[in-house]
Amino acid sequence: MTTTRQDTDAIRALQGLEDGRSSVRLRAALAVGTTPDPRFVDKLIERCAIEPEFLVRDMLTWALTRHPGSMTLPELVREVRSERAQARSQALHTLSKIGDRQAWPAITRALLSDADDEVARSAWRAAVVLVPEGEESALAAVLATQFGRGERETQLSLSRALVALGEVIVPALRAATTAPDPRGGGRARPPHPNSTRQKTKTQNKN
């Protein structure tokens, strides 16, 4: 009787993830995360790639973090190579929330410089969480190649990622100030670490 009830609840939750109403999908993702089940992992990752609502995507990520990393990490690492930008972005976001450094090799230079700003931003956030000790300087050098890209939100994301790495970013910032801007016109203009740190503190208070 108990097994049958559990199976029924699992089927209902999986169906709820595909409901046309975002409120139903949100509750279904919450239910899946509240009672983790290996059968949910593939569907959660599949929905992350196509879910249009931010709040639902965030709940899907939370639900994935509730499952053992041994089940989620291999699938997420595979997903960061997807042709679908949202799939890459959400998989990277989820990896940053799980925080398991075994996923570090999946954070490639190609992802850190992905043509899609949302993917790149997610890769930057994941990278600063997953980077192994001693590789921060190399990561900072790669991130510094992204100065000048995107709109203000993208630039702020890059600044926050660099600040999170700490003092190791200083050589990369100095190099960036003397290198020609690859996007044309003058030199790259990285934010000053202190001013960026102050901006980040201010935003965290708001």
ABEGO torsion letter per residue (X at the ends): XAAAAAAAAAAAAAAAAABABAAAAAAAAAAAAABBBAAAAAAAAAAAAABABAAAAAAAAAAAAABBAAAAAAAAAAAAABABAAAAAAAAAAAAAAGBAAAAAABBAAAAABABAAAAAAAAAAAAAABBBGAAAAAAAAAAAABGBEBAAAAAAAAAAAAAAEAAAAAAAAAAAABBBAAEGEBBBBBBAAAAAAAAAAAAAX
